[in-house]
């Protein structure tokens, strides 16, 4: 299969490209010119074609990819870090660039387009998050992801009605994923770095219910959605750990501390919450399970052991 992956040097993008290549796909990996992570995708790997291009140029990918493609994974998105999540101009440009990616996928003849949405689209909730519940995002990041969903659904539906394209749109709301290569500012990476060095780390209250999903399980879910043989898998899907992984965030931190041999120390209540504020993450993944048969295979202690190898 010919597959396009944007944001190919990102945390999720690198892992997805690696797995797609293992499965003998031809992968067109779109990388920002001069990306500091360029070296993470070795150019000589069989089946890999690296393409340098800006996000605002994604509608013109057919000028550099001269053969039809079947699948398009869009991970390219600026301003995912906490400091940019409330900057409207940054996030609105992402929406427009992502619409260009959608057009690029149409021109390449893709059958399916998978977008990496976020749990931030839901906003602050105390109860279980299902795909059907109203979304009330509080950050510009979450609002932009939700806006793109609505505009992409409208655009692809218009294409179908007018006979322009039958491309399916898959919107994955990805929750908290961790694993090798995670962002250095993430909670898991920050804790592991401190505990490995025997250092102290200052944390927020960490009283909310949380849910973590190991990287390999996340990538497997995305590929299963894309490669389903069913007539259609268009729609929105939560991608997260199972119900048994819903627990107070402090329990996750204690688990990391134990796996790392009780080195270092930590305290709570000394850091402000992130741009989304204090929210529980209690995802419902029944829709994903029903559509694909997917089940996570790696629990949190094992995932931490694999991350620190």
N, C-alpha and C positions, 0 to 999 in steps of 0.2 A: 504494500500500500504506500502511496505517496502522501506524506503528512507534512503540514506546515506547523511550526511551533514558534510563536513570538515570545519575547521575554525568555529566550532559551538559556540564558546564563543566570537566571534567577534561581532561588532555592527550589521551587517546584519545577521550573523549566528544565534545569539540568537533570534532575532525577527522571523526568518524563522522557527527555531525549535519550538518556541512557537505556531506559527500558524499551523504548520503541526500537532502538538499534539492536538490542538483544533479540527482539522478536523479528528481526530481518526486514524492517520497514526502511524505506528511503525517507530520510528526514531533512527537510529544508528548515534550518535553524536560523531565525532572524535575530541578529545581534546588533545592538547599538554601535555605531562607529566609535572606535577607541575605547570600548568597554574594558574596564579593568579586570573583568572576569573572562575575557576572551579566551585565555589559556585553559579554562576549565573544560572547553570543548575542543579536543584535539582535532585539527583539520583533516588528518590522514585516516580517520576512522572509516571503515567500510560502511557505505550507506549514508554518510553525513555530508550535507552540502551547507556550508556556512554562508549566510547572506548578511552583509552589513547594510543596515538601513534604519532610518529614523521612523518613529511611530507615526508621524504625519504623512509618511510615504507608503503606508501599507496597502492603499488601494491600487498601487502600481506594481504590485509583486508579479503580475503576469508579464511584466517587461523583463524580468530576470529569471523567472521560472517558466520554462518553455514546454511544459508538459502538464496534463491534467492532474489535479490532486483530489484525493477523496476526503481528507479530514483536515480540520484547521483548529488548533488549540491556541487560544489567545490569552497569554499571561502578561503581555507587555502593558505596564501601567506605572506611571511616575507617581512619586509621593506617597508610597505605602508606609513610610516611617511616621512615627507619632508627630513629628514637627510639621509635617505637611498635610496631615489628615483634615485640618480645619481651614486649609487655604482653598477657597472656592475656585480661583483662577486656575490653579494646578489641577484640581479634580475635574473641572469642566472641560479642560483641554483633553483629558483622558477620555471623556465621553466621545468627543468629536473624533479623536484618533481611533477609538475602538470601532466607531461606525465606518471609518475608512478600512479597518481590518475586515469588517463584515463584507464590504463591497469588494475588497481584494479576494476574499474567499469565494464570493459569487463568480467573479471573473475567472477564477481558476477551476471552476466547475465542482467545487467541494460539495459533498453530500451532507456533511454535518459540520457545524461550527460550535465549539465548546468554549464557553467563557468562564473565567475564574472570578466568580462573584465572592461575596463575603458575608459572614454572620453579622457584620456591622450594618447590613441592610435592615435588620430587624429592629435595631435600637435597643432600648433598655427594657428587659422583661424579667419577670420572676418565675414564669412558668415554662412549660415545654414549648419549644419553637417548632412549629410545623410550617410547611411550605405555603399553606393556605391562609395563615394568619396575617392580619394587617401589618405592614411594615412602617415603622416610625423612626427612621435613622436620625441620630443626633449629630453625627459628624458629616462634613462635606464629602469625605471619602465614602461613607455609607450611602449618602444621597446620590452620589455620582454613579455608584455601582447599580443602584436601583433604577436610576433614570436610564442608564444604558439598557437594562433589561426591558423596560417598557418600550423604548424606541426600537430596539432590535426585534421585539415581538411584532410590533406594528409594521416594520419594514419587511421582514420576512413573510408576514401574512400577505402584504400587498404584492410581493413578488410572486407568491403562489397563485393568488387570484388573477393576476395579469399574465400568468404563464411565463414570467421571466426566469424564475428559479424555484426548484422544489427543495432547496437546502433547509435542513432542520436546524433549529436553534436550541442548544442545551445550555442551561444556566445553572452552574454549580455554586451553591453557597457553601464555601469552604470554611470550616471552623478552625480550631487551633491545631495546626500540624507542626510536628517537631521531628528532628532527626539529623543525620550528618549534613553539614552545610547550611544549617539554619542561620537566620539573621543574627549577627552578634549582639544586637540589642534585645532579642527576645528574652522572655522570662527564663525559659529552660536553659538557653545558652549562657545567660548571665549567672544563673545559679551554678551550673556545671563548672564554669570558669573559676568562680570563687571557691567552690568546694574542692576542686582539683588542686588548687594552690594553697588550700588551708587558710583562706582569707575570710574576712567578714563581708556580708552583703546586707544592705538595708533595703527592705521591701515595703510595699503598701500593706493595707489591712489584710488582703488575701482571704477574706471571709466568704466571698461569693462561691457559688457552685460552678465548677468548670468541667471541661471535657477536652481531652487531648487525643489526637490520632497520629499514629506513627507514619512517617513519610511513605514507606513502601506500600502500606495499606491504602493511603490516599491515591497514589499513582495508579494502583490497580483498579480502584473504583472509577477513576476518570477514563481509563482505557476500556474498561468493561462497558461504560455508558456509550463511548464512541463506537465500539465495535459490536454492539448488540445487533442481532440479525432480525429483530422485530421490525415491523413496517415503520414505526415511528417511536422515538424516545424524546421527542421535543418536550420541553418543560423545565421546571425548576426542581433541583434536587439538593437536599442537605447532604454534605459530605463531612462526616464526623465519626467519633468513636461510638461504641454501643452504649446502651442505657447503663450498663454496669460500670462504665467509666465516668459517670456523672458523680462528682464528689467535691467536697470543699477544697479550694485551691491549696490550703495549708497542708492537706494530706499529700498532694502531689509534691510539694516542696519537701516534706518529711521523707518521702520515698527517695527523692534524689539525694538527700543528705545521707540516707542509709546506704544506698547503692555506692556512693562515693566514700564509704567508710567512716562517716561521722567526722570528716575533716572540715575545718573552718567553723564559721558560726553565722547566725542571721537573726534579725529582729523584724517585727512587724510594725506597721503604722507610721513609718517615717518617710514614705514617698506618696506623692499625689497620684490619683488615678489617671489613666490615659485619656485620650481624646473622646472615647466613647463613654467614659464614666464607669461607675461600678454597675455591672450587669451580670446576671447569671447566664451561663451557657448550658442550656438543657435541650440539646437537639433531638429531634425525632427523625430517624433514618429509615423508617419503614418503607417509604416510597422508593428509595434507592435500592433497598434489599429486594423489594418485589420486582423492580424493573430488571435487575441484573443478577440476583442471587448472591450478591457480594456480602461477605462478612469479614470484619477486621480479624487479623490473625496474630497481631503482636500486642501484648498488654504493656502497660506503662513501664514496669520494672525492666522487662526484657528490652523494650525500646530504648531505655536509657543506657542499658549495657551495650547495645549495638551502637548507640550514638558516640560513646566514649572510647570505642575500640581504636 
